[in-house]
Amino acid sequence: MRSIRVAQRLLELWKQKLSGRERRLLIECSQGEEELLLEVYLSPEFGEETGPLVAVSSPGKLTLHGADEVTFYHNFVKAINKKELSGRPPTVWNEKLGGDQPCHQWRVLYKLPLKKRTVNLQWRILHVRQVAFSASLLAGGKSIIGPFSKDTTLIYKHVPTNIGNAYNPTTGVFTAPVRGVYHFEWHLTAEGDGSHASGGWLVKNLQNLFVAWEYQAAGFMSSSNGVMLLLEVGDVVFVRLAANTLAFDNGSHPTTFSGFLLFPM
């Protein structure tokens, strides 16, 4: 609410500085008779309304509107880059607002030639959720897991890092919060008994994709693997202990599952 009040105050200050000529110019632009102004927007918390901050709701009347957060950011980026783009060729605004010295209150409203793709990338880098987790099977003690007659989901209960809370320590399942490329690693340790290997499948949406596998008759054995996956929002990734194999974990946490968002798409 505070950001809304600040924006409303800013709008009132702008409106007080507008001359009759500038008001008419704004109305003409809103009606499509001149080159369009860059629209400046409120924060997305302003209800469900959408539209430019300064708009014409009826002939001769300026009103306040809200906007979605991406559009707000697009225009914010344009405004803060105005100095770097100040040397661009003259436009219709130079003539209509006073030649080489346009009115200061309008400078932030100039349409600047930033590429939409660049603005979208800036938005994603700054505002997409940060996602990273790392977990091991046991929070304490030691235990041998398996063998089971079928592939069985491993639930990693010791979770020192879970930025974004995309990993669920109750189910062992990671759920992608945004579309993007993710990196995953999983490591398994077990003691060879001459009969069982140690193997774990990385699973995406119930489909076994990649395996970490090791077999030796005696002594501790370990296996590891790492992959990058393009995930859609809501895709799930987890590790299954392969049928008839073993895993082991203790206070040193040798059996782990980790992942992070590399970049959004």
N, C-alpha and C positions, 0 to 999 in steps of 0.2 A: 504493500500500500504506500510505503514511503516513496518508492520510485515513481509511482503514479502521481503523487502530489508534486514531486519535483518536476516531472514532465509537464504537469498542468501549469505550474508556475512559469516554466520556461516558455510554454506556448503563450501565456498571457504577456510576458515580456516582449516576445516577438511581435505579437499583435499590436502592442502599444507603439512599437517602432515603425510599423507599416504606414506608409503614406497612402493617400487615396489612390494614387497612380499605381503603387505596388499592389494594393488590394485588387484593383481591376486587372492587373497583369496576372495575378494568381488565379482569379476566376476564369480569365480567358484560357489559361493553360489547362485548368481542370476540365474545361469544356472542349478540349482538343483543338483549340484554334491556334496554339503556338507550340513550340518545342516543349516537351514535358519537363517538369522540374524533377530533380531527385527527391523522392519521398523520404521523410524522416519519421521514424516510428517509435511508438512506446514499447516498453518491455512486455513480454508475453503474459505477465500476470494481470493484465488489464482485461479481465473477463473473457468473453468469447467473441468480442467484436474484432473486426479486421479492417484495415484500411490505413491511409496515410495519416500522419500526425496532424498536419494542416490540410484540411479538405473543405470542399464546398458542399454543404448539405442542401442548400437552397440558394437562389440568386442573391448575391451580396452578403452571405453569411458564412463565416469560417467556424468549423467545429473540430472537436477532438475525437480521434479514433485510436483503436489498438491495432496490434499486428502479431503475426506468428514470429517466433524467436529467430528463425533463419532469415526472414526478410529484414528484421530489425538489425541483425548482425551484418547483412550485406551492405546496408546503408551506413552503418557505423564505420565499416572498413573504408568505404568510399570517402567518408568525411575526414578520417584521420590521415588519409593519404593525399589530401588536397595540396599540401606543400610540394610534394614530389611531382605532382602533375600540374603545377601552376604554369608551366611553360607551354601548355597545349595551345593549338590554334584558337583564335577568337571565335566565339559563338554568338548567337542571337542575343544572349544575355548581356554581353559587353555593351552593345548599343542601347538596349532597353533600360539598363540599370546604370548608365552613366559612363560609358566608354571605358577608359583604363582604370577608373576608380569606382567599381560597383559598390552598392550599399553593403556594409559589413554584415548585417543581419541575414543577408541572403547567401553569403559565401558557402556556408555549410550545406546549402540546398543545391549546389551545382551538380549536374550529372557528370561523374568522372569516368573515364574510359578504362575501368578495371575489368578484366576478364572474369566472367561468372565462374569458370572452373577454379580460378585462383582463390576467389572469395569462398567457394564451397570447401576447398581444401583447408583454408585457414579456420573455417568454422569447425570442421571435423577434428583438426589437431587440437584446438583449444577446448572443445566442448563435449566430444565423445567420451563416454565413460572410460575410466582407467580400469583395466581388467588384468589381474595376475593372481595366481594361487600356487601353493605348494603344500603337499600333505604326505604323511606317512601312515602306515597301517595302524600302529598302536600308539596311544598316548603314554603308556608306561608298561613295564614288565616285558615278557617275551612270549612268543607263541609261534607254533607251526600251523599254517593254514593249508587245508587240503590233506590228501587228494579228494576231489569230488567226482562223481560219475558224469557230470556235465559241466560246461563252462559256467562259472559262477562270478557274479559281480563282486569286486573287491571294494570294501568301504573303508576309505582312508580317514581315520578318526582324529589323528593329530594334525591340526591345521595351523601352523605358525603364521601363514600369510594367506589372506583371502580378500584382496582388494577388489571391490565391486560386488562381493558376495555372490559370484556366479557359480561357485562350487558348493555343493550341499554335502556336509559331512555326515548327514543322516542316511543318505541314499548312495553316496559315492559318485554322484552324477554332476558333471559340469554342463550348464545351460548357457548357450551363447546369447548375451544381451544385445549385441549389435552385429550387423553383417560385416564380415571382415576376415582377414587371414590370421589364424591363431597357430601358435607353436606349442606342441605338447611333448613331454618326455615322461617315460615310465621306466623304473628300475626295479628288478626283482632279485632277491637273494634267497637261497635255500641250502640245506645241507644234503649232499648226495647220499642216497641210501641204496644205490644199485638197482632201483626199480622205477624211480620216478624222476622226470625232468622238472625244470622250473620254467614255466611259460605264461606269459600274459598277453592277451589281445587288447589292442586299442579299438574301441567300438564307437562308431558314429551312427546314431539313430538305429540301434539294434543290429547293425551290420559290422562284422569283424573286418577290420581294414589292415592292420599291421600287427606283427607279433614280435615280442622279445622272448628269446628261447635259449636255454642252455641245459646240457646234460653232462654229468660226470658221476662216476660210481661212488666216490667218497670225497669228503672235504666240502668246504663251502663253495658254492657256484653262484654266479651272478649273471644277469642278462639285462641289456638296456636297449632302448630304441628312442628315436625322436623323429617327429614329422611336423609338417605344416599343412593345415587344412583350411580351405575356404568354407566358412560356416554362414548359414542364414540365421536370422533371429529365431531363437527357439530350438535350434539344433542341439542335440545332447551328445556328449562324449564321456566315456568312462572306460575303465579297465576291467576285463574279465580274466580270472584265473582259468587257464585252459584245463579242460577235463583231464583228470588223472595226473595232475602236476602239483607241485608244492610251492609255497612261499613262506618266508620267515621274516619276522621283525622283532626288534627289541629296543632298548632305550637309546641305541645309536642310530636308529631309524634308517636302515639300509634299503628298505622297500618303499619307494615313493612314487608319487604322481604329481606332475607340475604342468602348468600351462600359462600362457599370457597372450593378450591381443597384440599382434605385431603391428597391424594398421587396419583401419576401417576401409570399407569399399563402398 
